[in-house]
């Protein structure tokens, strides 16, 4: 077997390679099988009708195709920073790289805020006393501490929580099987697109809502620098994790559609909990409801942990690429965590939660749904650019270990991403205002680096010099 290519970080100066292929598979599976299916399935049902499983099937297909582009690029550039790194390699534009970096960070911040708010909502079903904002902030702080302790601990925690959240989805599928075995199922509902208007547009709307649950693979790409033998691990673990997640989504959607009236699913903020409340299994409904609420909290925790792991690593990777201030490339001496980026990310999300709670109190928005849509809009634009970058970088930096994604499928994935993006913006133009507001926060970082970056750049190097970071004491 050929020896993996080494980088400066492999020599002891940066992030530690400690994630195995199996851990990476569960890391992907755990992030994709996150709170989207637990929290947002009602919105998909409202958009499509009883056949909303189609939206999940098509959504995960587009996402898996996009994931294959990431797999190809990771085997060329097994480093932190993900999409932003690939755009910089493909187009050589600092401004475009910055825009992609800040867009993904904004999407990740929005997702974390949405997830933390969703966690507080589920927590209230078990204990109503603590204020929702306080629960969200304490939840955020706890995951920041876990992340600071180290990536290996974070990934192991993620893997354990993945087993729990998969168990919750297995409960939903078991309820569906039990319901079918009793002879009560009406399979006609699975073909029912009962919304008014064009059925194709209804499905497209459902895909736009469901895509929030499909976005974990970008987070996986951002731990490439900490993965053992990423050339072998990534294609199988990333794409394999997404395929398994997609199959689970479709089966869970079918079970929910068969056991609960579509309008009831559509009107619930915790639609899968409605399935449990039907009392189909021969167990105490109160016990099952409480158990499932706990499982949902663990699922949300799992997804949120991955987003928090990702944010400082994007800042770390792009600091090395000379796009954001070099301070974000600092690594804690003993824990080997990118602690400056972690603290900055936590501060931004906390601010977002506080500001969002003010809007909610004023009755202006549904914070969970709004931030979820903002996440989708930003990520779809990034995914389209990544596929274009994959095409542009074909033939460069390749060797016998480089994975090659299927070209016709990538074209189909590009069309799919753009179609979903266009419809999401058309359906809710206000999402662009939120996107612009979040991106504006990142402009400050770029202006600081542009104006003062030369102060932390070694003598004799220029902006974007790939060797500068390795000569800088981070």
DRENTORLUM-339991 format. One record per residue (C-alpha): residue in one letter; x, y, z. Coordinates in nm, 4 decimals, m for minus. Each point is the difference from the previous one (the first is absolute). Layout:
BEGIN
{"A"; {X; Y; Z}}
...
END
This chain:
BEGIN
{"X"; {0.0000; 0.0000; 0.0000}}
{"X"; {0.1319; 0.3450; m0.0839}}
{"X"; {0.0914; 0.2170; 0.2950}}
{"X"; {m0.2401; 0.2923; 0.0606}}
{"X"; {0.1261; 0.3388; m0.1037}}
{"X"; {0.1053; 0.2022; 0.3009}}
{"X"; {m0.0522; 0.3643; 0.0788}}
{"X"; {0.1388; 0.2305; 0.2635}}
{"X"; {m0.2760; m0.0987; 0.2388}}
{"X"; {0.1086; m0.3610; m0.0148}}
{"X"; {0.3342; 0.0970; 0.1434}}
{"X"; {m0.1405; 0.1076; 0.3368}}
{"X"; {m0.0680; 0.3699; m0.0541}}
{"X"; {m0.3739; m0.0076; m0.0602}}
{"X"; {m0.3085; m0.2157; 0.0203}}
{"X"; {0.0431; m0.3632; 0.0994}}
{"X"; {m0.0968; m0.2853; m0.2359}}
{"X"; {m0.2048; m0.2285; 0.2246}}
{"X"; {m0.3362; m0.0675; m0.1729}}
{"X"; {m0.0388; m0.3503; m0.1428}}
{"X"; {m0.2095; m0.0944; m0.3034}}
{"X"; {m0.2710; m0.1540; 0.2197}}
{"X"; {m0.0143; 0.3104; 0.2184}}
{"X"; {m0.0243; 0.2151; m0.3118}}
{"X"; {m0.2926; m0.2076; m0.1309}}
{"X"; {m0.1929; 0.0491; 0.3239}}
{"X"; {0.1053; 0.3656; 0.0099}}
{"X"; {m0.1665; 0.0477; m0.3404}}
{"X"; {m0.2987; m0.2184; 0.0833}}
{"X"; {m0.0517; 0.1734; 0.3329}}
{"X"; {0.0070; 0.3464; m0.1523}}
{"X"; {m0.2270; m0.0818; m0.2934}}
{"X"; {m0.2389; m0.1946; 0.2251}}
{"X"; {m0.0403; 0.3044; 0.2169}}
{"X"; {m0.2763; 0.2210; 0.1173}}
{"X"; {m0.1367; 0.0708; m0.3472}}
{"X"; {m0.1966; m0.3232; m0.0032}}
{"X"; {m0.1033; 0.0487; 0.3627}}
{"X"; {m0.1052; 0.3652; m0.0234}}
{"X"; {m0.0714; 0.1055; m0.3598}}
{"X"; {m0.1833; m0.3022; m0.1392}}
{"X"; {m0.3314; 0.1752; 0.0646}}
{"X"; {0.0923; 0.2811; m0.2380}}
{"X"; {0.0801; m0.2511; m0.2730}}
{"X"; {m0.3334; m0.1747; 0.0547}}
{"X"; {m0.1800; 0.3349; m0.0185}}
{"X"; {0.1697; 0.0833; m0.3296}}
{"X"; {m0.0557; m0.3319; m0.1779}}
{"X"; {m0.2734; m0.2045; 0.1665}}
{"X"; {0.0113; m0.3710; 0.0806}}
{"X"; {0.2625; m0.0649; m0.2684}}
{"X"; {0.2555; 0.2183; 0.1792}}
{"X"; {0.2391; m0.2969; 0.0088}}
{"X"; {0.0699; 0.0851; m0.3646}}
{"X"; {0.1430; 0.3360; 0.1051}}
{"X"; {0.2404; m0.1703; 0.2411}}
{"X"; {0.0998; m0.2581; m0.2626}}
{"X"; {0.0745; 0.2642; m0.2648}}
{"X"; {0.1645; 0.2318; 0.2509}}
{"X"; {0.2435; m0.2599; 0.1255}}
{"X"; {0.0757; m0.1045; m0.3589}}
{"X"; {0.1108; 0.3520; m0.0894}}
{"X"; {0.1927; 0.0245; 0.3261}}
{"X"; {0.1755; m0.3346; m0.0532}}
{"X"; {0.1064; 0.1024; m0.3510}}
{"X"; {0.1416; 0.3213; 0.1447}}
{"X"; {0.1702; m0.2084; 0.2677}}
{"X"; {0.1803; m0.1952; m0.2708}}
{"X"; {0.1517; 0.3281; m0.1242}}
{"X"; {0.1231; 0.0667; 0.3528}}
{"X"; {0.1438; m0.3519; 0.0157}}
{"X"; {0.2016; 0.0627; m0.3170}}
{"X"; {0.1309; 0.3328; 0.1253}}
{"X"; {0.0844; m0.1321; 0.3465}}
{"X"; {0.2219; m0.2698; m0.1514}}
{"X"; {0.1880; 0.2766; m0.1815}}
{"X"; {0.0159; 0.2424; 0.2909}}
{"X"; {m0.0403; m0.1810; 0.3344}}
{"X"; {0.0070; 0.3194; 0.2035}}
{"X"; {m0.2345; 0.1998; 0.2209}}
{"X"; {m0.2114; 0.2815; m0.1537}}
{"X"; {m0.2178; m0.2090; m0.2356}}
{"X"; {m0.1826; 0.1928; m0.2720}}
{"X"; {0.1950; 0.3210; 0.0508}}
{"X"; {0.3284; m0.1813; m0.0637}}
{"X"; {m0.1357; m0.1619; m0.3180}}
{"X"; {m0.1268; 0.3336; m0.1346}}
{"X"; {0.3368; 0.1612; 0.0681}}
{"X"; {0.1816; m0.2839; m0.1775}}
{"X"; {m0.2367; 0.0142; m0.2993}}
{"X"; {m0.0374; 0.3727; m0.0557}}
{"X"; {0.2933; 0.1572; 0.1855}}
{"X"; {m0.2223; 0.2854; 0.1131}}
{"X"; {0.0444; 0.1242; 0.3548}}
{"X"; {m0.3270; 0.1945; m0.0185}}
{"X"; {m0.2008; m0.3042; m0.1167}}
{"X"; {0.1737; m0.2217; 0.2551}}
{"X"; {m0.0905; 0.2471; 0.2700}}
{"X"; {m0.3618; 0.0098; m0.1160}}
{"X"; {m0.0280; m0.3792; 0.0079}}
{"X"; {0.1721; m0.0174; 0.3387}}
{"X"; {m0.2310; 0.2552; 0.1569}}
{"X"; {m0.3052; m0.1493; m0.1707}}
{"X"; {0.0710; m0.3421; 0.1446}}
{"X"; {0.0800; 0.1438; 0.3404}}
{"X"; {m0.3257; 0.1962; m0.0164}}
{"X"; {m0.1889; m0.3158; m0.0948}}
{"X"; {0.1652; m0.1886; 0.2836}}
{"X"; {m0.0755; 0.2767; 0.2490}}
{"X"; {m0.3627; 0.0112; m0.1163}}
{"X"; {m0.0288; m0.3782; 0.0249}}
{"X"; {0.1467; m0.0011; 0.3507}}
{"X"; {m0.2422; 0.2704; 0.1078}}
{"X"; {m0.2934; m0.1892; m0.1481}}
{"X"; {0.1082; m0.3250; 0.1636}}
{"X"; {0.0599; 0.1589; 0.3400}}
{"X"; {m0.3452; 0.1573; m0.0153}}
{"X"; {m0.1503; m0.3346; m0.0987}}
{"X"; {0.1809; m0.1626; 0.2920}}
{"X"; {m0.1604; 0.2486; 0.2377}}
{"X"; {m0.3439; m0.0770; m0.1455}}
{"X"; {0.0381; m0.3738; 0.0557}}
{"X"; {0.1517; 0.0621; 0.3427}}
{"X"; {m0.3147; 0.1911; 0.0946}}
{"X"; {m0.2066; m0.3167; m0.0521}}
{"X"; {0.1954; m0.1532; 0.2887}}
{"X"; {0.0588; 0.3072; 0.2190}}
{"X"; {m0.1796; 0.3282; m0.0688}}
{"X"; {0.1531; 0.2185; 0.2737}}
{"X"; {0.3325; 0.1203; m0.1492}}
{"X"; {m0.0264; 0.2809; m0.2587}}
{"X"; {0.0540; m0.1252; m0.3547}}
{"X"; {0.2854; 0.2443; m0.0645}}
{"X"; {0.1838; m0.1149; 0.3122}}
{"X"; {m0.0379; m0.3644; m0.1011}}
{"X"; {0.1353; 0.0792; m0.3480}}
{"X"; {0.3033; 0.1879; 0.1352}}
{"X"; {0.0879; m0.2660; 0.2590}}
{"X"; {m0.0377; m0.2654; m0.2694}}
{"X"; {0.2374; 0.1954; m0.2244}}
{"X"; {0.2555; 0.0444; 0.2797}}
{"X"; {m0.0007; m0.3709; 0.0839}}
{"X"; {0.0763; m0.0980; m0.3599}}
{"X"; {0.2732; 0.2629; m0.0265}}
{"X"; {0.1691; m0.1588; 0.3023}}
{"X"; {m0.0214; m0.3474; m0.1565}}
{"X"; {0.1489; 0.1365; m0.3217}}
{"X"; {0.2832; 0.1720; 0.1871}}
{"X"; {0.0951; m0.3257; 0.1741}}
{"X"; {0.0887; m0.1472; m0.3391}}
{"X"; {m0.1154; m0.1307; m0.3380}}
{"X"; {0.0380; m0.3676; 0.0928}}
{"X"; {m0.2277; 0.0444; 0.3006}}
{"X"; {m0.2470; 0.1963; m0.2128}}
{"X"; {m0.0102; m0.2677; m0.2714}}
{"X"; {m0.0385; m0.2837; 0.2523}}
{"X"; {m0.2832; 0.1908; 0.1682}}
{"X"; {m0.1528; 0.0562; m0.3425}}
{"X"; {0.0217; m0.3722; m0.0811}}
{"X"; {m0.1718; m0.0990; 0.3258}}
{"X"; {m0.2795; 0.2526; m0.0528}}
{"X"; {m0.0427; m0.1231; m0.3574}}
{"X"; {m0.0949; m0.3432; 0.1325}}
{"X"; {m0.2628; 0.1624; 0.2243}}
{"X"; {m0.1542; 0.2160; m0.2717}}
{"X"; {m0.0059; m0.2919; m0.2442}}
{"X"; {m0.1808; m0.1982; 0.2715}}
{"X"; {m0.2637; 0.2732; 0.0082}}
{"X"; {m0.0524; m0.0243; m0.3750}}
{"X"; {m0.0147; m0.3784; 0.0273}}
{"X"; {m0.2844; 0.0450; 0.2504}}
{"X"; {m0.1900; 0.2023; m0.2608}}
{"X"; {0.0608; m0.2682; m0.2638}}
{"X"; {m0.1084; m0.2713; 0.2458}}
{"X"; {m0.3222; 0.1912; 0.0632}}
{"X"; {m0.0586; 0.0086; m0.3753}}
{"X"; {0.0646; m0.3737; m0.0368}}
{"X"; {m0.2280; m0.0761; 0.2970}}
{"X"; {m0.2725; 0.2187; m0.1511}}
{"X"; {0.0287; m0.1783; m0.3360}}
{"X"; {m0.0037; m0.3422; 0.1675}}
{"X"; {m0.3282; 0.0892; 0.1693}}
{"X"; {m0.1500; 0.0590; m0.3418}}
{"X"; {m0.0803; 0.3664; 0.0680}}
{"X"; {0.2276; 0.1606; m0.2588}}
{"X"; {m0.1376; 0.1892; m0.3000}}
{"X"; {0.2861; m0.0090; m0.2502}}
{"X"; {m0.1827; 0.2412; m0.2274}}
{"X"; {0.1139; 0.2852; 0.2222}}
{"X"; {0.3582; m0.0580; m0.1128}}
{"X"; {m0.0947; 0.1165; m0.3493}}
{"X"; {m0.2100; 0.2954; 0.1163}}
{"X"; {0.1257; 0.3443; m0.0970}}
{"X"; {m0.3009; 0.1738; 0.1501}}
{"X"; {0.1153; 0.3600; m0.0162}}
{"X"; {m0.1456; 0.2525; m0.2413}}
{"X"; {0.1942; 0.1095; m0.3056}}
{"X"; {0.2691; m0.1714; m0.2060}}
{"X"; {0.1033; m0.3364; 0.1543}}
{"X"; {0.3569; 0.0423; m0.1263}}
{"X"; {0.0307; 0.3357; 0.1777}}
{"X"; {m0.1487; m0.1552; 0.3139}}
{"X"; {0.2690; m0.2685; m0.0001}}
{"X"; {0.2663; 0.2643; m0.0673}}
{"X"; {m0.1251; 0.1952; 0.3013}}
{"X"; {0.0231; m0.3160; 0.2081}}
{"X"; {0.3563; m0.0614; m0.1175}}
{"X"; {0.0940; 0.3564; 0.0976}}
{"X"; {m0.1297; m0.0566; 0.3534}}
{"X"; {0.1470; m0.3501; 0.0268}}
{"X"; {0.3454; 0.1067; m0.1168}}
{"X"; {0.0812; 0.1324; 0.3461}}
{"X"; {0.0221; m0.3648; 0.1065}}
{"X"; {0.2412; m0.0888; m0.2819}}
{"X"; {0.2839; 0.2417; 0.0634}}
{"X"; {0.2373; m0.1945; 0.2230}}
{"X"; {0.2559; m0.0973; m0.2621}}
{"X"; {0.1618; 0.3455; m0.0115}}
{"X"; {0.0705; m0.0316; 0.3712}}
{"X"; {0.1628; m0.3369; m0.0692}}
{"X"; {0.2333; 0.1524; m0.2588}}
{"X"; {0.1233; 0.2495; 0.2573}}
{"X"; {0.1601; m0.2726; 0.2140}}
{"X"; {0.2066; m0.1323; m0.2922}}
{"X"; {0.3184; 0.1234; 0.1633}}
{"X"; {m0.0750; m0.2108; 0.3075}}
{"X"; {m0.0924; m0.3224; m0.1828}}
{"X"; {0.2330; m0.2999; m0.0241}}
{"X"; {0.0638; m0.0881; m0.3678}}
{"X"; {m0.2704; 0.2337; m0.1416}}
{"X"; {0.0612; m0.1289; m0.3546}}
{"X"; {m0.1588; m0.3330; 0.0867}}
{"X"; {m0.2341; 0.1101; 0.2757}}
{"X"; {m0.1851; 0.2940; m0.1493}}
{"X"; {m0.1674; m0.1355; m0.3158}}
{"X"; {m0.1414; m0.3038; 0.1792}}
{"X"; {m0.0848; 0.1677; 0.3290}}
{"X"; {m0.1441; 0.3228; m0.1383}}
{"X"; {m0.2105; m0.1324; m0.2877}}
{"X"; {m0.0817; m0.3229; 0.1868}}
{"X"; {m0.1222; 0.1919; 0.3030}}
{"X"; {m0.2247; 0.2163; m0.2149}}
{"X"; {m0.1520; m0.2968; m0.1857}}
{"X"; {m0.0824; m0.1761; 0.3269}}
{"X"; {m0.1469; 0.3218; 0.1393}}
{"X"; {m0.2125; 0.0461; m0.3115}}
{"X"; {m0.1440; m0.3500; 0.0274}}
{"X"; {m0.0895; 0.0617; 0.3646}}
{"X"; {m0.1650; 0.3338; m0.0877}}
{"X"; {m0.2210; m0.1581; m0.2642}}
{"X"; {m0.1117; m0.2848; 0.2274}}
{"X"; {m0.0669; 0.2344; 0.2930}}
{"X"; {m0.1985; 0.2351; m0.2251}}
{"X"; {m0.2136; m0.2873; m0.1242}}
{"X"; {m0.0650; m0.1202; 0.3554}}
{"X"; {m0.1043; 0.3490; 0.1089}}
{"X"; {m0.2288; 0.0487; m0.3007}}
{"X"; {m0.1717; m0.3357; 0.0555}}
{"X"; {m0.0632; 0.0401; 0.3724}}
{"X"; {m0.0855; 0.3702; 0.0438}}
{"X"; {m0.2350; 0.2199; m0.2085}}
{"X"; {0.2017; 0.2367; m0.2163}}
{"X"; {m0.1684; 0.3124; 0.1372}}
{"X"; {0.0928; m0.1073; 0.3531}}
{"X"; {0.3633; m0.0448; m0.1024}}
{"X"; {m0.0047; 0.3338; m0.1782}}
{"X"; {m0.1287; 0.1807; 0.3088}}
{"X"; {0.2586; m0.1383; 0.2415}}
{"X"; {0.3431; 0.1392; 0.0912}}
{"X"; {0.1002; m0.3523; 0.1065}}
{"X"; {m0.1660; m0.2127; m0.2656}}
{"X"; {0.1730; m0.3283; 0.0833}}
{"X"; {m0.1231; 0.0324; 0.3564}}
{"X"; {m0.3512; m0.0070; m0.1468}}
{"X"; {0.0752; m0.3480; m0.1352}}
{"X"; {0.0931; m0.1221; 0.3473}}
{"X"; {m0.3083; 0.1611; 0.1519}}
{"X"; {m0.2257; m0.2181; m0.2171}}
{"X"; {0.0532; m0.2796; 0.2541}}
{"X"; {0.0490; m0.2670; m0.2660}}
{"X"; {0.2674; m0.1966; 0.1845}}
{"X"; {m0.1119; m0.2090; 0.3011}}
{"X"; {0.1806; 0.2218; 0.2522}}
{"X"; {m0.1009; 0.2916; 0.2196}}
{"X"; {m0.0528; 0.2998; m0.2275}}
{"X"; {0.1184; 0.2412; 0.2704}}
{"X"; {0.3208; m0.1979; 0.0460}}
{"X"; {0.0633; m0.0214; m0.3753}}
{"X"; {m0.0667; 0.3716; m0.0429}}
{"X"; {0.2491; 0.0904; 0.2726}}
{"X"; {0.2566; m0.2455; m0.1354}}
{"X"; {m0.0317; 0.1365; m0.3500}}
{"X"; {0.0327; 0.3600; 0.1217}}
{"X"; {0.3307; m0.0940; 0.1653}}
{"X"; {0.1152; m0.1704; m0.3196}}
{"X"; {m0.0928; 0.3108; m0.2001}}
{"X"; {0.2068; 0.2145; 0.2371}}
{"X"; {0.2975; m0.2303; m0.0541}}
{"X"; {m0.0499; 0.0172; m0.3783}}
{"X"; {m0.0002; 0.3792; 0.0070}}
{"X"; {0.3065; m0.0041; 0.2258}}
{"X"; {0.1783; m0.2265; m0.2464}}
{"X"; {m0.0587; 0.2261; m0.2989}}
{"X"; {0.0831; 0.3148; 0.1930}}
{"X"; {0.3262; m0.1500; 0.1257}}
{"X"; {0.1103; m0.0614; m0.3587}}
{"X"; {m0.0795; 0.3575; m0.1070}}
{"X"; {0.1988; 0.1344; 0.2950}}
{"X"; {0.2913; m0.2295; m0.0848}}
{"X"; {m0.0037; 0.1359; m0.3548}}
{"X"; {m0.0088; 0.3761; 0.0575}}
{"X"; {0.3421; 0.0555; 0.1607}}
{"X"; {0.1607; m0.2433; m0.2449}}
{"X"; {m0.1200; 0.2059; m0.2949}}
{"X"; {0.1531; 0.3077; 0.1613}}
{"X"; {0.3168; m0.1981; 0.0736}}
{"X"; {0.0329; m0.1254; m0.3568}}
{"X"; {m0.0645; 0.3361; m0.1604}}
{"X"; {0.2362; 0.1793; 0.2377}}
{"X"; {0.2677; m0.2308; m0.1422}}
{"X"; {m0.1151; 0.1051; m0.3472}}
{"X"; {0.0402; 0.3676; 0.1005}}
{"X"; {m0.3672; 0.0922; m0.0447}}
{"X"; {m0.0907; 0.0732; 0.3633}}
{"X"; {0.2273; 0.1297; 0.2798}}
{"X"; {0.2809; m0.2342; 0.0996}}
{"X"; {m0.1135; m0.0110; 0.3623}}
{"X"; {m0.2629; m0.2558; m0.1030}}
{"X"; {0.2795; m0.2464; m0.0848}}
{"X"; {0.1059; m0.0186; 0.3652}}
{"X"; {m0.0151; m0.3506; 0.1495}}
{"X"; {m0.0205; m0.0659; 0.3733}}
{"X"; {0.3336; m0.1364; 0.1213}}
{"X"; {m0.1383; m0.3073; 0.1773}}
{"X"; {m0.3513; m0.0627; m0.1360}}
{"X"; {0.1007; 0.0661; m0.3667}}
{"X"; {m0.3322; 0.1791; m0.0554}}
{"X"; {m0.0374; 0.3206; m0.2089}}
{"X"; {m0.1112; 0.1881; 0.3101}}
{"X"; {m0.0094; 0.3564; m0.1330}}
{"X"; {m0.2360; m0.0962; m0.2806}}
{"X"; {m0.2090; m0.2009; 0.2454}}
{"X"; {m0.0475; 0.2959; 0.2343}}
{"X"; {m0.0799; 0.2330; m0.2886}}
{"X"; {m0.2555; m0.2433; m0.1441}}
{"X"; {m0.1686; m0.0445; 0.3376}}
{"X"; {m0.0250; 0.3762; 0.0443}}
{"X"; {m0.1629; 0.0453; m0.3424}}
{"X"; {m0.2573; m0.2757; 0.0589}}
{"X"; {m0.0783; 0.1336; 0.3483}}
{"X"; {m0.0581; 0.3445; m0.1476}}
{"X"; {m0.2233; m0.1519; m0.2672}}
{"X"; {m0.2057; m0.1816; 0.2641}}
{"X"; {m0.0422; 0.3139; 0.2099}}
{"X"; {m0.0967; 0.2140; m0.3003}}
{"X"; {m0.2331; m0.2718; m0.1269}}
{"X"; {m0.1768; m0.0243; 0.3337}}
{"X"; {m0.0746; 0.3724; m0.0218}}
{"X"; {m0.1641; m0.0451; m0.3415}}
{"X"; {m0.1959; m0.2996; 0.1260}}
{"X"; {m0.1245; 0.1998; 0.2977}}
{"X"; {m0.1178; 0.2681; m0.2405}}
{"X"; {m0.1976; m0.2650; m0.1885}}
{"X"; {0.1870; 0.0525; m0.3242}}
{"X"; {0.1493; m0.3380; m0.0914}}
{"X"; {0.0176; m0.3713; 0.0642}}
{"X"; {0.3715; m0.0187; 0.0859}}
{"X"; {0.0448; m0.3721; m0.0673}}
{"X"; {m0.1557; 0.0055; m0.3462}}
{"X"; {0.1533; 0.3326; m0.1022}}
{"X"; {0.3549; m0.0984; 0.0906}}
{"X"; {m0.0473; m0.3422; m0.1589}}
{"X"; {m0.0996; 0.1624; m0.3307}}
{"X"; {0.2935; 0.2424; 0.0194}}
{"X"; {0.2291; m0.3006; 0.0490}}
{"X"; {m0.1419; m0.1724; m0.3079}}
{"X"; {0.0256; 0.3060; m0.2257}}
{"X"; {0.3631; 0.0639; 0.0887}}
{"X"; {0.1060; m0.3636; m0.0266}}
{"X"; {m0.1706; m0.0642; m0.3329}}
{"X"; {0.1959; 0.2880; m0.1544}}
{"X"; {0.3213; m0.1445; 0.1436}}
{"X"; {m0.0778; m0.3524; m0.1198}}
{"X"; {m0.0542; 0.1217; m0.3562}}
{"X"; {0.3360; 0.1790; 0.0091}}
{"X"; {0.1744; m0.3096; 0.1383}}
{"X"; {m0.1235; m0.2121; m0.2905}}
{"X"; {0.1259; 0.2640; m0.2451}}
{"X"; {0.3346; 0.0024; 0.1854}}
{"X"; {0.0141; m0.3792; m0.0243}}
{"X"; {m0.0288; 0.0225; m0.3775}}
{"X"; {0.2557; 0.2805; m0.0225}}
{"X"; {0.2571; m0.1890; 0.2081}}
{"X"; {m0.0246; m0.3216; m0.2020}}
{"X"; {0.3488; m0.1124; m0.1014}}
{"X"; {0.1746; 0.2031; 0.2718}}
{"X"; {0.1669; m0.1321; 0.3162}}
{"X"; {m0.1063; m0.3575; m0.0771}}
{"X"; {0.1709; m0.3320; 0.0558}}
{"X"; {m0.1033; m0.3631; 0.0212}}
{"X"; {m0.1876; 0.0542; 0.3253}}
{"X"; {m0.2237; 0.2822; m0.1241}}
{"X"; {m0.3699; m0.0833; m0.0103}}
{"X"; {m0.1855; 0.0955; m0.3213}}
{"X"; {m0.3713; 0.0859; 0.0281}}
{"X"; {m0.2387; m0.0913; m0.2838}}
{"X"; {m0.0109; 0.2932; m0.2436}}
{"X"; {m0.3624; m0.0300; m0.1269}}
{"X"; {m0.1206; m0.0296; 0.3602}}
{"X"; {0.1925; 0.3137; 0.0944}}
{"X"; {m0.1734; 0.1907; m0.2806}}
{"X"; {m0.3349; m0.1243; 0.1295}}
{"X"; {0.0999; 0.1013; 0.3532}}
{"X"; {0.0919; 0.3503; m0.1147}}
{"X"; {m0.3380; 0.0428; m0.1692}}
{"X"; {m0.1770; m0.1351; 0.3084}}
{"X"; {0.1783; 0.2355; 0.2397}}
{"X"; {m0.0749; 0.3036; m0.2152}}
{"X"; {m0.3659; m0.0975; m0.0421}}
{"X"; {m0.0535; m0.0446; 0.3746}}
{"X"; {0.1869; 0.3238; 0.0725}}
{"X"; {m0.2073; 0.1965; m0.2494}}
{"X"; {m0.3274; m0.1291; 0.1395}}
{"X"; {0.1026; 0.0600; 0.3645}}
{"X"; {0.0796; 0.3648; m0.0703}}
{"X"; {m0.3146; 0.0424; m0.2101}}
{"X"; {m0.2142; m0.1532; 0.2735}}
{"X"; {0.1453; 0.2208; 0.2781}}
{"X"; {0.1997; 0.3024; m0.1280}}
{"X"; {0.0468; 0.1238; 0.3580}}
{"X"; {0.2556; m0.2767; 0.0477}}
{"X"; {0.2420; 0.2097; m0.2049}}
{"X"; {m0.0182; 0.2778; 0.2586}}
{"X"; {0.1036; m0.2394; 0.2762}}
{"X"; {0.2757; m0.1410; m0.2203}}
{"X"; {0.1336; 0.3477; m0.0700}}
{"X"; {m0.0074; 0.0918; 0.3672}}
{"X"; {0.1983; m0.3067; 0.1024}}
{"X"; {0.2534; 0.0411; m0.2811}}
{"X"; {0.0492; 0.3634; 0.1007}}
{"X"; {0.1422; m0.1196; 0.3318}}
{"X"; {0.2782; m0.1787; m0.1837}}
{"X"; {0.0918; 0.3060; m0.2063}}
{"X"; {0.1690; 0.1361; 0.3120}}
{"X"; {0.2349; m0.2999; 0.0072}}
{"X"; {0.1022; 0.0478; m0.3605}}
{"X"; {0.0578; 0.3742; 0.0451}}
{"X"; {0.2169; m0.0660; 0.3049}}
{"X"; {0.2080; m0.2549; m0.1898}}
{"X"; {0.0214; 0.2218; m0.3083}}
{"X"; {0.1095; 0.3032; 0.2023}}
{"X"; {0.2206; m0.1538; 0.2668}}
{"X"; {0.0802; m0.3526; m0.1192}}
{"X"; {0.3570; 0.0857; m0.0939}}
{"X"; {0.0830; 0.0431; 0.3681}}
{"X"; {m0.0326; m0.3742; 0.0693}}
{"X"; {0.1494; m0.1076; m0.3341}}
{"X"; {0.3670; m0.1030; m0.0035}}
{"X"; {0.2407; 0.2335; m0.1764}}
{"X"; {0.0394; m0.0727; m0.3686}}
{"X"; {m0.3433; m0.1625; m0.0469}}
{"X"; {m0.3060; 0.1337; m0.1781}}
{"X"; {m0.3726; m0.0329; 0.0613}}
{"X"; {m0.1187; m0.3536; m0.0703}}
{"X"; {0.3500; m0.1538; 0.0058}}
{"X"; {m0.0761; m0.3645; 0.0919}}
{"X"; {0.3317; m0.0301; 0.1839}}
{"X"; {m0.0616; 0.3037; 0.2209}}
{"X"; {m0.2113; m0.1863; 0.2533}}
{"X"; {0.2608; m0.2715; 0.0492}}
{"X"; {0.2612; 0.2658; 0.0759}}
{"X"; {m0.2245; 0.1797; 0.2458}}
{"X"; {m0.0043; m0.1038; 0.3639}}
{"X"; {m0.3701; m0.0652; 0.0511}}
END
